[in-house]
Amino acid sequence: MKQTVDIANDMLRQRTFFPFPLAQGFVTVLISTIALIGICLLFAPSSLSYGALEGSLPFAALIAIVGLGQLLVVQQGGFDLSLAGGVSLAVVISTHYPQGDNALLLSAVLIAIACAIIAGLANGILVSLFSLNAIVATIGVNALLYGAVFAVSGGVPKTTTTMLAAIAGGRALGLPNSLYFALAALLVVSFILKKSVAGRRFEAIGANPLAGRAVGLRVQLHQLLAYVYAQLLYCMAGLLVAGITREPTAFQGDSLLLPSVAVVVLGGTSLLGGRGFPISTVIASFFLNQLSQFALAVGVPYSAQTIIQALALGFGIGVYTVQRTVNMTRQTKPA
């Protein structure tokens, strides 16, 4: 009888809330974000002012987009360290190719998308077909991407086009346009992962590739496509960066690598692969962004932001390690 009740409780905890899973990761990151907002209101209300939010929310949206890309790779048990090069290449293509001419912006965007697909295929082939370690493979591809970045830009920043600045850096209904791009990415990723057959197969393969192969699923194809989808999201983020910052450098992607992993972990996705939580990842990106704003408001220097992100990553790993240990203990208890 007790086992039946425990199973029922587990099922209730994992019921979906609209298209999104209401799991422990979601609850944990949501409560953490609400608690952080309360702390900010008490000790650093300036971090929640209109001016602070107006400046920080676009970058929270960027972290959300690259976090969704990293999520897809982590679900397959890998890491994508070519994120920095992918974002930076999209930035320099969208700023250097048009040379300020709005008429050439569409061509630049298409070139950036093509490069993202090629980079994703390179990562996927090395990891899924040649069975290279994901970290080693993506570091190598990242080096090639930065070679392309310097070939295009020569290391010299360029001002973005007025059209891209208006699209990426503009506002609609009082909110930055980048938030709408992040919402669109969230809806697409969530729908595909949670409501499509391909998405369920994708998560099943990530949880147990051997079992997926045994039942006839195309394991290598799903693993390969994870890197392609991720690079497309990095490309989107790079295009937004180019419009938001107006004159971006060739190293814009570097600052997004650690946050992308941190928000995936804070969102409750296991680093071993399997089930992913897109909405939790997006909430975690706003948590991490607000944590940085709080630190700046109380006087922590900007140079310490990487340390804060690393601590958040460690916190996420610690919390979910404890949760999984508790769950495993409960499951092994006798009836």
Secondary structure, DSSP 8 states (H G I E B T S, - for coil): -HHHHHHHHHHHHT-EETTEE--HHHHHHHHHHHHHHHHHHHH-GGGGSHHHHHHHHHHHHHHHHHHHHHHHHHTTT---TTHHHHHHHHHHHHHHTTTT-GGGHHHHHHHHHHHHHHHHHHHHIIIIIS---HHHHHHHHHHHHHHHHHHHHTT------HHHHHHHH-EETTEEHHHHHHHHHHHHHHHHHHHSHHHHHHHHHHH-HHHHHHTT--HHHHHHHHHHHHHHHHHHHHHHHHHHHSS--TTTTHHHHHHHHHHHHHTT--TT-S---HHHHHHHHHHHHHHHHHHHHTT--GGGHHHHHHHHHHHHHHHHHHHHHHHHHHHHS--
